[in-house]
Each structure stands twice: as structure tokens, then as C-alpha cells.
Amino acid sequence: MMSKDNQWVWIHSKEELKPYKSYPEYLDHNGKWIIYGPKEAIEDIGYKMLDIVGKDNILEAKFSRNPALVVPDGYLLGKDHALIAYCDDRNKESVKRKLKDSLGVGSMFWKYDRDTLREISERSVHD
């Protein structure tokens, strides 16, 4: 299933997944693989994710409709887009293999959701 907002195209599992028993468990273990690249490549991977989200330990995914606001060295700010595949850190290596083997993803970056939440909180304090 897919849904869209102004920034993201979300890819959801057909069945509702409840991988965590509590919010602290979610904070301890939920994270994401982030993939950057040109819009066409990211969209191509995103549409292929429709077949694997909800399987192989991939909880959810999304890809950007607009260029990413932050990119690592080697990528083009204002040009490259992002795809994010969410998973539990206890399965992150198997998800990484799946992204590489099934979708041909080369470079990707791991980030915990707790770090994203902390960054958002720090930004709102400074705004």
C-alpha cells in the first residue's frame, strides 16, 4: 500500500505490523537504512519496495518527493533524494542484505529513530 504527503511517498505493509511491545522497546531498537541518489533511481527502488515491505523484516519504507534537506558527503544537496527502509536493529543486517541483493542498493546509512527524534527536539528548542 502507498500513501503520499507533500514530502514523502509512504509504503506500508498490507497487514498492520506491531513489532514492539512498548515505546521504550521501540526507542531501543527501531531504526532505518537511508539510501540517497538521483530522483529516478530512488523512485525506482521505492516502487520495488512495494513487494517487500512487510516481509523480510522491513517494517515500512518511504521515499522523498523533493530533494533531501541533508545529504552525506559525496551526494548533491538540492538534487539527491532519499529512500528510508525501517526495521528493527536486531534484523538490520538481514535487511541490508535484502536491499543489496534484491534491489541492487550499494551504499546506505543506518540511523536510529531515537536519534532522529532527538534532532527534531533540539531543532524545535532552537527555533
C-alpha positions as CSV (number, residue, x, y, z in Angstrom):
1,M,0.0,0.0,0.0
2,M,1.1,3.5,-0.7
3,S,0.2,6.9,0.6
4,K,1.6,10.4,-0.1
5,D,2.0,13.7,1.6
6,N,3.9,16.8,0.5
7,Q,7.3,15.4,1.2
8,W,7.1,11.6,1.2
9,V,5.6,8.6,-0.6
10,W,5.0,6.1,2.1
11,I,5.0,2.3,1.6
12,H,3.0,0.4,4.2
13,S,2.6,-3.3,4.8
14,K,-0.7,-4.8,3.7
15,E,-1.1,-6.2,7.2
16,E,-0.7,-4.0,10.3
17,L,2.7,-4.8,11.9
18,K,3.2,-4.4,15.7
19,P,6.8,-5.4,16.2
20,Y,7.2,-3.6,19.6
21,K,5.5,-4.3,22.9
22,S,6.3,-0.8,24.3
23,Y,7.6,2.6,23.4
24,P,10.9,2.1,25.2
25,E,11.4,-1.1,23.2
26,Y,10.7,0.9,20.0
27,L,13.2,3.6,21.1
28,D,15.8,0.9,21.8
29,H,15.5,-1.0,18.5
30,N,13.8,0.9,15.7
31,G,15.9,2.4,13.1
32,K,16.3,2.8,9.3
33,W,18.5,2.3,6.4
34,I,18.8,5.5,4.4
35,I,19.6,5.4,0.7
36,Y,20.5,8.6,-1.3
37,G,20.5,9.0,-5.0
38,P,19.0,10.7,-8.1
39,K,15.3,11.0,-8.1
40,E,14.7,8.4,-10.8
41,A,16.8,5.8,-9.0
42,I,15.2,6.4,-5.6
43,E,11.7,6.2,-7.1
44,D,12.6,3.0,-8.9
45,I,13.8,1.4,-5.7
46,G,10.7,2.8,-3.9
47,Y,8.2,1.2,-6.2
48,K,10.1,-2.1,-6.0
49,M,9.8,-1.8,-2.2
50,L,6.0,-2.4,-2.6
51,D,6.8,-6.1,-3.0
52,I,9.0,-6.4,0.1
53,V,7.6,-4.1,2.8
54,G,6.0,-6.2,5.5
55,K,8.3,-9.1,4.6
56,D,11.9,-9.9,5.3
57,N,11.8,-7.8,8.4
58,I,11.2,-4.5,6.5
59,L,8.5,-2.7,8.6
60,E,7.8,0.3,6.4
61,A,9.5,2.5,3.8
62,K,9.2,5.9,2.3
63,F,11.0,7.9,-0.4
64,S,11.2,11.7,-0.8
65,R,9.2,13.6,-3.4
66,N,11.6,16.5,-3.1
67,P,15.4,16.6,-2.8
68,A,16.8,15.7,0.6
69,L,17.5,18.5,3.0
70,V,20.6,16.9,4.4
71,V,22.9,14.5,2.5
72,P,26.2,12.9,3.4
73,D,29.5,13.7,1.7
74,G,29.5,12.6,-1.9
75,Y,25.9,13.4,-2.6
76,L,24.3,16.5,-4.1
77,L,22.4,18.8,-1.7
78,G,19.3,20.1,-3.5
79,K,19.4,17.3,-6.1
80,D,19.7,13.9,-4.5
81,H,16.6,12.2,-3.0
82,A,16.3,9.8,-0.1
83,L,14.7,6.4,0.5
84,I,14.2,5.1,4.0
85,A,13.6,1.5,4.9
86,Y,12.5,1.0,8.6
87,C,13.4,-2.1,10.6
88,D,14.4,-3.4,14.0
89,D,18.1,-3.2,14.7
90,R,18.1,-6.9,15.6
91,N,17.3,-7.5,11.9
92,K,19.3,-4.7,10.3
93,E,22.0,-6.8,8.7
94,S,19.4,-9.1,7.0
95,V,17.5,-6.1,5.8
96,K,20.7,-4.6,4.5
97,R,21.4,-7.8,2.5
98,K,17.9,-7.8,1.2
99,L,18.2,-4.2,-0.1
100,K,21.6,-5.0,-1.7
101,D,20.7,-8.4,-3.2
102,S,17.1,-7.8,-4.2
103,L,17.2,-4.2,-5.1
104,G,20.8,-3.6,-6.1
105,V,21.4,-0.9,-3.4
106,G,25.0,-0.1,-3.0
107,S,25.6,2.5,-0.3
108,M,23.3,3.0,2.6
109,F,23.5,4.6,6.1
110,W,22.0,3.3,9.4
111,K,20.2,5.6,11.8
112,Y,18.1,5.0,14.9
113,D,14.7,6.7,15.2
114,R,15.7,7.9,18.7
115,D,18.5,10.0,17.1
116,T,16.0,11.5,14.6
117,L,13.6,12.3,17.4
118,R,16.4,13.9,19.4
119,E,17.4,16.0,16.4
120,I,13.9,17.2,15.8
121,S,13.5,18.0,19.5
122,E,16.8,20.0,19.5
123,R,15.8,21.9,16.4
124,S,12.4,22.9,17.9
125,V,14.1,24.2,21.0
126,H,16.4,26.4,18.9
127,D,13.6,27.7,16.6
